[in-house]
């Protein structure tokens, strides 16, 4: 099973190139991710990230729903 986590894009480097990267925040944790699959992503957009690769741009409502589902999973863990 694969898991993609929503995060907000804070900064973009080398936009539109083969090495497009950005800094994304996931609930207080920031990571650099590849943006090659989402060249349309801009600062402030929510992106789904899997294994260091942003795979989709999503709206804020979808990001909130996914984050809530992940929080429920965390609460259910032993």
JOWOBEL-V237154 format. One record per backbone hydrogen bond with DSSP energy under -0.5 kcal/mol. CO is the residue of the C=O (numbers start at 1). NH is the residue of the N-H. Records with the same first field share a line. If there is no record, write none. Layout:
CO=NH + NH
This chain:
5=49
7=47
8=10 + 25
9=44
11=23
13=21
14=17
17=20
20=35 + 36
21=13
22=24 + 33
23=10 + 11
24=31
25=8 + 27
26=29
29=26
31=24
33=22
34=54
35=38
38=41
42=45
45=9
46=58
47=7 + 49
48=55 + 56
49=5
50=53
52=34
53=50 + 55
56=48
58=46
59=63
60=64
61=65
62=66
63=67
64=68
65=69
66=70
67=71
68=72
69=73
70=74
71=75
72=76
73=77
74=77
